[in-house]
Amino acid sequence: MDIQGKTALITGGAIRVGRAITLELARAGANVAINYYRDADEAEQTAGDASSEGVSALAVQADISYWEQVRRMYSQIHSVLGLVDIVVNNSSVFRPTPIPTDSVEAWQAVTSVLVNGAFYVSNLAARDMLEKKSGAIVNIVDLSAWEAWPGYAGHAVGKSALLALTRQLAIDLAPHVRVNAIAPGPVLPPLDYSPEKIERTAAKTLLGRWGTPEDIAQTVRFLVESDYINAEVIAVDGGERYGHRKEEAG
């Protein structure tokens, strides 16, 4: 797909990795809709930075775990930017979800965005894309889709579901819409990471270092532009998935 002049929706597109994706697509010539939940100031800043690339940018608030809010978001996008050509399902809620638990609130918060939210956004995107007989969806998963993380059941199950949704959408929307996924490794430390944990995490990768949000953004662009890649997932993790094999066999 030639990105120039297309309309891209990036969920969670105001901050961190989402911001890098938004700006990369804007540099490629896409008009961008920047979905955010709470980060209004950051969304407006990202929209301004995207506009400086000579494209149109719209910051649009919605909690994507609610169907009606997603519908309202699309109405706003359609009225300003037109039909959506590109979607990046980047939004994620990262909270511990231990088992057993006395409350399912955290579980619902995490999975409602990763599973329901991504489905709602993709479902409405599919209508736009099938009408135009062209479209690309990129889902941001991570390594927990293959290896569960202790204490984060909601995240691991949600990312696994998003990977499954990638393949399902690719089948159901073929041949006009391509759907792929990216599994990032350590590219941006959480704010609560100590220097020791940052170093320990880097050591888990085969490259011995952290990546950058731009590494993910560039891969998003690659997948959008690559017209013969479909139903695939690319790990952008510095080899973290196999890093535990560095020391010994077995």
C-alpha positions, 0 to 999 in steps of 0.5 A, a space after each residue: 500500500 502506498 501510504 501517501 494520502 491514506 487515513 490511519 487510525 492509531 489506538 493509544 497513538 498519543 504516547 510512548 510507542 503509539 506516538 512513534 507509530 503515529 509520527 512514522 505514518 505521518 512522515 510517510 504521508 498518512 493523515 492520522 487519527 490519534 485515539 487516546 483515553 486520558 492523555 488529552 494534552 499529549 494527544 494534541 501535542 502529537 497531533 501538532 507534531 504530525 501536522 508539521 509533516 504536512 498531513 492532517 491530524 485529529 486527536 479523538 478521545 474514546 475508551 475503545 472497550 465500549 462499542 458506542 464510544 468506538 462508533 462515535 470515534 469513527 463518526 468523528 474520523 469520517 467527518 474530518 478525515 474520511 474513511 479509514 485505510 490503516 488501523 494500528 491496534 496499539 492500545 493496552 492496559 498493563 496491570 497485574 492480574 494474579 490468580 486466584 483473585 477476589 476481584 475481576 476488575 483488573 482482568 476486565 480492564 485489561 482484556 476488554 481493551 486488548 480483546 473487545 477494543 481491538 475487535 470493535 475498532 477492527 470491525 468498523 475499520 473492515 467496513 471502510 476498507 471493504 468499501 474501498 477494497 483496500 486496507 491494512 491492519 497491524 496489531 501490537 502483541 508481545 512475547 506473552 502470546 507465546 510465553 505466559 508472564 507470572 502474575 499477568 494472566 489478563 495481559 498474556 491471555 489478551 495478547 494471545 487473543 489479539 494474535 488469534 484475531 490477527 489470523 481470523 481477520 486476515 482470513 475473513 477480510 481477504 483478499 482486500 484487507 491484510 492483517 498482520 501483527 508485531 511482537 515487540 520486545 523491550 523497547 521502552 522501559 516502564 516508569 517504575 523500572 529500576 536501573 538494575 531491572 533495565 540492565 537485567 532486561 537488556 541482558 535477556 536479549 541476544 543483542 544485549 540492549 533495548 530497542 526503541 519505539 522507532 524500531 516498532 514504528 518502522 516495522 508498522 510502516 514496513 507491514 503496511 507497505 508490503 502488499 504480499 505479507 498477510 496473517 503474519 507476526 514479526 518479533 521485533 525483540 532483539 532476540 529476547 524470545 531466544 535469549 534464555 538459550 545463550 548460556 546452555 543447551 537443554 
